[in-house]
Amino acid sequence: MKTFNSNKINSVPSVKNLCSLCGKTFFLSFFILTILISFSSCKKFLSKTSPNDVADENMFQDAASLESARIGLYNTLQDVNYYGGYFPLMVDAHSDNGQTGGYDSPALDELGNKTLTSSNLYIENTWIEIYNTIYTANQIIEHVDGIEDPTLSDELRNDIHGEALTIRALAHFDLLRMFGEHWDLTSTYGIPIVDHIATPEEIIGRSTVSATYDFIIGDLTAALDLVSNDDYRYDPVVPKGHQYITNDAVKALLARVYQYKKDYANASEFASEVINSGNFSLASNVSDVYTTKLSSESIFELTFSSLDRSQYNAATYARPDALRSEVLFLANENLKEFFAQPDRTNDSRAALVDFVNNDLSIEPDGRTQKYRGEDFQDNSAYIIRLPEMFLIEAEGSSFYPPPESINILRMARGLPAYTPQDVFDGNEVINERRAELNFEGHRFFDLAHWGKVQEVLGADVKSVFPIPLREVTASGGVLEQYPGY
Amino acid sequence: MKRTTITKLLIFVLLFITAQSFAQNYTVTGKVTDANNVELIGATVRLKSDASIGTNTDEEGEFNLKVPEISGALIFTYVGYADKEVAFSVGNMFLKVAMGADRELEEVIVVGYGVQRKSDVIGAISTIKGDKIEDQPVSNVASSIQGKVSGINVSNASGTPGASLLVSIRGLSNPLYVVEGIPLISESNSAIATSYDTQGNVTGSGQSISSISDINPDDIASVEILKDASSTAIYGARASNGVVLITTKRGQAGKTKFNLNYYTGVQSVLHPIHFLNSDQFVALEEEARQNDLNVYNNDNMAFGPDFNPAVLTNPLPDTWHTGVNTDWMNEIFRAAPINDVDFSMRGGSEKTKFFFGTSYFDQQGTVIESYYKRFNTRLNFDHEINDHISFGTNLSITYSRNRRSFNDDVYTGIVTNAIGASPLMPVYNEDGTYSDFTQYQASWLSDNPVKSAHEIIGYTNTYRLLGTVFGQIKFAKNFAFKSSWSADYTYLTDNQYFSPLTVDAENVGGKATDANFNQLIWLGENILTYDKKLGDHHVNLVGGFTLQESQSASQSISGQGFPEGSGLQLVSSAANITGGSSTATGWSLVSFLGRVTYDYKSKYLFEVSARSDGSSRFSPSNQFAFFPAVAGGWRISSEDFFPKNEVLTGLKLRASYGLTGDQEIGDFQYVKFWYPITYDGQPGLAPRNLSDPNLKWQTNKMIDFGFDYELFGARLSGSFDYYKGNKTDLLSEDVIPGTSGFGTITRNYGNIENKGWEFNVDATVLRSAVTWDIGANISYLHNEIISLSTDGVLVSAYNDLAPTHILQEGEALGTFWGVKYLGVDPETGDPLYEDLNNDGTIDDNDAQIIGKATPDYYGGFYTDLKWKNWDLSLSSSFSIGNDVYNLIRGEYESLGWSDQGWDENNVLYQVYANNSDIVNNRWQQPGDQTDIPRASLINLNVYQNSSQTIENGSFFRIRTILLGYTIKPKTTKNFNSIRIYAQVQNPFLFSGYSGFDPEVSSNGGDQPSTAGIDYAAYPSARTFMGGFSFNF
């Protein structure tokens, strides 16, 4: 009976019961949905992967990821605080070539006024960025030999390995000339050497200057045997573009490092090898160097594009009518006077600095014309060029008689060759370097190399940059500040 | 017989009809009072069987209501009292009604995943009911609690229309907002930045627009603020900064009620900075040159060996005497209208109830061109299928359109450019084109500010849908199971266009960025409740399981070179595409929660709650964390031994301890990544970050002791709390040695302590013909960094400025760093600074701690006065002990300094900036005692990163004054009430601060470590408004 009754109720439900029934169904479906979702594994629900990035553990599995990391390594050089703009520009701003504009920004003013403090943001950012390049190079160096991929030829593996060693050396060298007493091999004020993937907890103090040089030269020497001038990605093999590290670029960097180390024999030897390689030539018109990409003078040039911009144009030119406040890195009036000297009358490089077409607020300072192109702002970083090789060779030679190398350069730039009858005061090379390399990040280091920082910039100005206060703090004081800062 | 019968029948029918038509003739009269026999004026009286028949009590508290039935019941309602039902019948047609004791006793408040009787609450919870909110025309929910609740500091960090308010609970900003049970993201809702430097690089995200800006304040029934761990722990992982619960209005059974609300007003800048006019500007310059000439005449080497004094004596060029006198504040600010119209209806039957509301809000900004408009619709629906099963939905749809003000906080902004612009510069040339800022006397500008306002065009459009569907089943007497499923969908578009007239884009013929962002967050919650009362014992159990997941994506594309004169602004019209990006991210959260509450005679109260959260933001080994809390309460005044007295009539002691967490670190932070980049046109991967695979939850351990008190039979009531919170395992960007390749790593480090006390009192001063309530609250806060992995790290509020703050153990978060200013030398007028390292020069190496952004005390008081149909209320707030780093002051106190603004003939053409009238107090002659140095052309006598620009940020302000008049008709047949009101928001600010507003924070202030910076952010407004509310 009971069964019958309930059947009856179910088959002819009252309105009320119907509602309660659909309510129950409603509730039941909620409940079932809930149970289904709750008991499907929590772990699965909580596992998310980023669609934007690649996890570290998936890198260096094959030739393709090694290639990606190699491009990534060049990209780290492009950072705005390194060769994307500020590193070379701030080095010139902190010399008699440069002055700073901007909006009364303390960090910028310190550079222009040559009154650096250790809390300067530009220096702080550059320090981190250069070590970021070193970190990336170390990633490649540590993993390159472990990759098992039949499509990766030995030539290519060695080439990438050598490029990473070279860039690691370049980065350490840039740190040494910025933060170390690079002119004094007996000094203890070298820089922290990072030859492995450092952990966040690791605290690394300064090495001596000579140990730093040994490390840099070690890397470059090893790279010399690994890096090729050819690109093995193509079959048949083609010459590598100079936007990448080539064997010539390794030699050029070795020449530069030996020159800083004042080992002129080695410096001249490597410089001549580059000059005589036949792969480079002086531009017939110096402005071509700065208006065309990868000119015949570029040994290693970091290139940019309109989608991958550098800061050079924005920071040195901004726009035709720019005010002083808009231009961060100005050309110092002193550079105008330098080019106005009678012996530079026909120097074609004088036209690369403009002291005329500027807003009143910029005067008497001016603007460099090396980084024009306001539309796309894709100006290159001229990391190492052929003229520097001539100047390195010249520095190692006696000026009696004047070396041919400096004369080749002078004549290419519209100046008369030195003759044995000329009187030399020892400033020929540093001056020629100033004329050639201004706004490419050399002047302050040159002044330190020649021991002229105090003479030119002022008695209180130190010959090295301060270690960022942040680093001294983060290292618990292990990283020793340069005396006086 | 027949005839008689028919006649009788006829008579009966006639009588019946007559009776029907004269039915209203029965009259019920009576008097309504409160428990203390005080008449209640304007109490609503309604017939139970037909709610359309009703009236209000008169000035004696009496009523007279004609009813159609001889017996029945009347319902009495009065704000603040429990509704009361009283029967009437023949012979009982005069009712003397004493409204039940203050509703307080029965008042329920919303807690996490449930409600509790207010008397049984043990946690530290503050609540604001909707009637307090709806009387106050505000655009953002948060502003309705400003100054009203202890322990909560709500500040208007920006006057930007639609801008978020900075809410900090017990010193911790960015609380979790839970709207109708949906935890909302509280970060900014914009896909792209609006702050750029002159190089076109992003310098900041600009003023943020809050995600709760989309909630219409008129729809809100109550706001509960959960402060201590016992009330917040049930929100576990996201509750460490406190929780704000927002409940919206729901339908009520009975006649459908309509409400139409409208207000209109006009806003103007509260405290404009007054700048020198052109005569004063020129006079300042002449004085600066004369001062320097005096110095030079005393000492020819004072300005260096190469200095040519001709610049001090050459007459100023003719351009300094054009008679032009532009008041730049006037040019960029305006009296801006604000309008809001809101319509709602609520009603339904006992089984089905609904609330429908729609509103349109239009706020024009006080800076020209900017505005915020919001259109919002809400539908809340509840249906009871039977006694056991019910379901409902909440749905809110919002569209908002925001015309952004650009670069509010950086030196290229509209306000920042107008600050210091030369008064000799006209806005327009004679031919109607914008004047060229480079040709005038102030070098501070980066563009003509009026041009920036008109020619940089940026819109943010937001489409937001918040929806919930829920079902509830009650079974086995004491059980209830509720399942609810919600979605929070946001679609946002940003369009920015820089016309070719702007400095930013004149080289490239105009540039634009179009971007969009979309996010879907869904949430499923399943909550089982058990509630049992057995004699004096009452047990309530809550258990639940929730799932939440977010998926979001954003895209942007930039282009430059627009067809001249075409008016086209979208990137598709650009000649060159200059950038693009497309990214996506997501997170998920699984939670189990539970709570046990037990009370004995409502005298001994006990509660344990816990939540276990699993988050995708942590590595699989650390995904889950457990957040328990325990609390106890003792209503000591209910004890027999408690002396019965007239003064202290109620006292409840409370104590709680618990843990809460924080996971707001962004997605995937525990993974070490390589990100896609390009070089030489080749794709590649570069290292993005270092990571700590052991990343785990940040926890906030909080202990709270407090008591609730009632004096004189609840005429005076309030509470006191002492708390101490320790945030440990902080999740933040920790400083690491740069030799690791990176400057920071996201990891757990350090310990920050927040402790303090808070006290509030609410008093009923009068409750007779005049009712008068007052209330006040005060909170004390002490914030201290206990430990850090790296002590003494300097941070900067702007990435291109010198350090402005320091993170140091023993100091507060938001401690200012800079050189100490010692005042003005009365003899020379030169500024004096402390040379901390005694090296003879003043620079950043002399910096020290010079102030802090957090206040010691804050609070407010309010008063509500009602007399007959009139009501008057006032609310205020104060802050004591906080400093503001007025970095922009260095510009408008540059005192005639020129950054080498003279030509080769030593003729001065340009100085740095115009100055505000604070320089009228400058040093002018030997002996002057002042803290404003002398004017000088050569020396910059203000040091930006020094205590010279630090000002006391303490203030007292009247937030609102409101006067209302309510018309209540004798019968509610046509309408229930009309209320007309007038209000002034922000009428008075008492502060010594020289900038726009000491509450303004240029970087939004939501980064506590760099809080308290003023860089000429969008100023706050004073608003006069009037409106009406029509209930029918």
Boltz contact constraints between the chains, C-beta under 6 A:
constraints:
  - contact:
      token1: [A, 19]
      token2: [B, 385]
      max_distance: 6.0
  - contact:
      token1: [A, 20]
      token2: [B, 386]
      max_distance: 6.0
  - contact:
      token1: [A, 23]
      token2: [B, 385]
      max_distance: 6.0
  - contact:
      token1: [A, 23]
      token2: [B, 389]
      max_distance: 6.0
  - contact:
      token1: [A, 27]
      token2: [B, 471]
      max_distance: 6.0
  - contact:
      token1: [A, 27]
      token2: [B, 473]
      max_distance: 6.0
  - contact:
      token1: [A, 30]
      token2: [B, 471]
      max_distance: 6.0
  - contact:
      token1: [A, 30]
      token2: [B, 483]
      max_distance: 6.0
  - contact:
      token1: [A, 34]
      token2: [B, 483]
      max_distance: 6.0
  - contact:
      token1: [A, 34]
      token2: [B, 526]
      max_distance: 6.0
  - contact:
      token1: [A, 38]
      token2: [B, 545]
      max_distance: 6.0
  - contact:
      token1: [A, 42]
      token2: [B, 590]
      max_distance: 6.0
  - contact:
      token1: [A, 45]
      token2: [B, 588]
      max_distance: 6.0
  - contact:
      token1: [A, 45]
      token2: [B, 590]
      max_distance: 6.0
  - contact:
      token1: [A, 46]
      token2: [B, 588]
      max_distance: 6.0
  - contact:
      token1: [A, 46]
      token2: [B, 614]
      max_distance: 6.0
  - contact:
      token1: [A, 46]
      token2: [B, 616]
      max_distance: 6.0
  - contact:
      token1: [A, 46]
      token2: [B, 623]
      max_distance: 6.0
  - contact:
      token1: [A, 48]
      token2: [B, 586]
      max_distance: 6.0
  - contact:
      token1: [A, 48]
      token2: [B, 616]
      max_distance: 6.0
  - contact:
      token1: [A, 50]
      token2: [B, 668]
      max_distance: 6.0
  - contact:
      token1: [A, 51]
      token2: [B, 584]
      max_distance: 6.0
  - contact:
      token1: [A, 52]
      token2: [B, 583]
      max_distance: 6.0
  - contact:
      token1: [A, 53]
      token2: [B, 673]
      max_distance: 6.0
  - contact:
      token1: [A, 53]
      token2: [B, 675]
      max_distance: 6.0
  - contact:
      token1: [A, 53]
      token2: [B, 688]
      max_distance: 6.0
  - contact:
      token1: [A, 54]
      token2: [B, 674]
      max_distance: 6.0
  - contact:
      token1: [A, 54]
      token2: [B, 685]
      max_distance: 6.0
  - contact:
      token1: [A, 55]
      token2: [B, 671]
      max_distance: 6.0
  - contact:
      token1: [A, 56]
      token2: [B, 672]
      max_distance: 6.0
  - contact:
      token1: [A, 59]
      token2: [B, 674]
      max_distance: 6.0
  - contact:
      token1: [A, 68]
      token2: [B, 684]
      max_distance: 6.0
  - contact:
      token1: [A, 68]
      token2: [B, 685]
      max_distance: 6.0
  - contact:
      token1: [A, 71]
      token2: [B, 679]
      max_distance: 6.0
  - contact:
      token1: [A, 71]
      token2: [B, 682]
      max_distance: 6.0
  - contact:
      token1: [A, 71]
      token2: [B, 684]
      max_distance: 6.0
  - contact:
      token1: [A, 72]
      token2: [B, 677]
      max_distance: 6.0
  - contact:
      token1: [A, 72]
      token2: [B, 684]
      max_distance: 6.0
  - contact:
      token1: [A, 72]
      token2: [B, 685]
      max_distance: 6.0
  - contact:
      token1: [A, 72]
      token2: [B, 686]
      max_distance: 6.0
  - contact:
      token1: [A, 74]
      token2: [B, 679]
      max_distance: 6.0
  - contact:
      token1: [A, 75]
      token2: [B, 677]
      max_distance: 6.0
  - contact:
      token1: [A, 75]
      token2: [B, 679]
      max_distance: 6.0
  - contact:
      token1: [A, 75]
      token2: [B, 686]
      max_distance: 6.0
  - contact:
      token1: [A, 76]
      token2: [B, 686]
      max_distance: 6.0
  - contact:
      token1: [A, 103]
      token2: [B, 411]
      max_distance: 6.0
  - contact:
      token1: [A, 105]
      token2: [B, 800]
      max_distance: 6.0
  - contact:
      token1: [A, 106]
      token2: [B, 802]
      max_distance: 6.0
  - contact:
      token1: [A, 117]
      token2: [B, 843]
      max_distance: 6.0
  - contact:
      token1: [A, 117]
      token2: [B, 844]
      max_distance: 6.0
  - contact:
      token1: [A, 117]
      token2: [B, 845]
      max_distance: 6.0
  - contact:
      token1: [A, 119]
      token2: [B, 794]
      max_distance: 6.0
  - contact:
      token1: [A, 119]
      token2: [B, 803]
      max_distance: 6.0
  - contact:
      token1: [A, 119]
      token2: [B, 844]
      max_distance: 6.0
  - contact:
      token1: [A, 127]
      token2: [B, 738]
      max_distance: 6.0
  - contact:
      token1: [A, 128]
      token2: [B, 738]
      max_distance: 6.0
  - contact:
      token1: [A, 128]
      token2: [B, 743]
      max_distance: 6.0
  - contact:
      token1: [A, 131]
      token2: [B, 738]
      max_distance: 6.0
  - contact:
      token1: [A, 131]
      token2: [B, 739]
      max_distance: 6.0
  - contact:
      token1: [A, 131]
      token2: [B, 741]
      max_distance: 6.0
  - contact:
      token1: [A, 132]
      token2: [B, 741]
      max_distance: 6.0
  - contact:
      token1: [A, 135]
      token2: [B, 741]
      max_distance: 6.0
  - contact:
      token1: [A, 136]
      token2: [B, 687]
      max_distance: 6.0
  - contact:
      token1: [A, 192]
      token2: [B, 739]
      max_distance: 6.0
  - contact:
      token1: [A, 194]
      token2: [B, 739]
      max_distance: 6.0
  - contact:
      token1: [A, 198]
      token2: [B, 739]
      max_distance: 6.0
  - contact:
      token1: [A, 198]
      token2: [B, 740]
      max_distance: 6.0
  - contact:
      token1: [A, 200]
      token2: [B, 690]
      max_distance: 6.0
  - contact:
      token1: [A, 200]
      token2: [B, 736]
      max_distance: 6.0
  - contact:
      token1: [A, 200]
      token2: [B, 740]
      max_distance: 6.0
  - contact:
      token1: [A, 200]
      token2: [B, 745]
      max_distance: 6.0
  - contact:
      token1: [A, 203]
      token2: [B, 737]
      max_distance: 6.0
  - contact:
      token1: [A, 204]
      token2: [B, 739]
      max_distance: 6.0
  - contact:
      token1: [A, 243]
      token2: [B, 680]
      max_distance: 6.0
  - contact:
      token1: [A, 303]
      token2: [B, 680]
      max_distance: 6.0
  - contact:
      token1: [A, 306]
      token2: [B, 578]
      max_distance: 6.0
  - contact:
      token1: [A, 308]
      token2: [B, 678]
      max_distance: 6.0
  - contact:
      token1: [A, 314]
      token2: [B, 199]
      max_distance: 6.0
  - contact:
      token1: [A, 319]
      token2: [B, 507]
      max_distance: 6.0
  - contact:
      token1: [A, 321]
      token2: [B, 438]
      max_distance: 6.0
  - contact:
      token1: [A, 323]
      token2: [B, 438]
      max_distance: 6.0
  - contact:
      token1: [A, 326]
      token2: [B, 198]
      max_distance: 6.0
  - contact:
      token1: [A, 359]
      token2: [B, 438]
      max_distance: 6.0
  - contact:
      token1: [A, 360]
      token2: [B, 903]
      max_distance: 6.0
  - contact:
      token1: [A, 360]
      token2: [B, 909]
      max_distance: 6.0
  - contact:
      token1: [A, 361]
      token2: [B, 443]
      max_distance: 6.0
  - contact:
      token1: [A, 374]
      token2: [B, 507]
      max_distance: 6.0
  - contact:
      token1: [A, 375]
      token2: [B, 508]
      max_distance: 6.0
  - contact:
      token1: [A, 471]
      token2: [B, 738]
      max_distance: 6.0
  - contact:
      token1: [A, 473]
      token2: [B, 790]
      max_distance: 6.0
  - contact:
      token1: [A, 473]
      token2: [B, 792]
      max_distance: 6.0
  - contact:
      token1: [A, 474]
      token2: [B, 735]
      max_distance: 6.0
  - contact:
      token1: [A, 474]
      token2: [B, 737]
      max_distance: 6.0
  - contact:
      token1: [A, 474]
      token2: [B, 790]
      max_distance: 6.0
  - contact:
      token1: [A, 475]
      token2: [B, 737]
      max_distance: 6.0
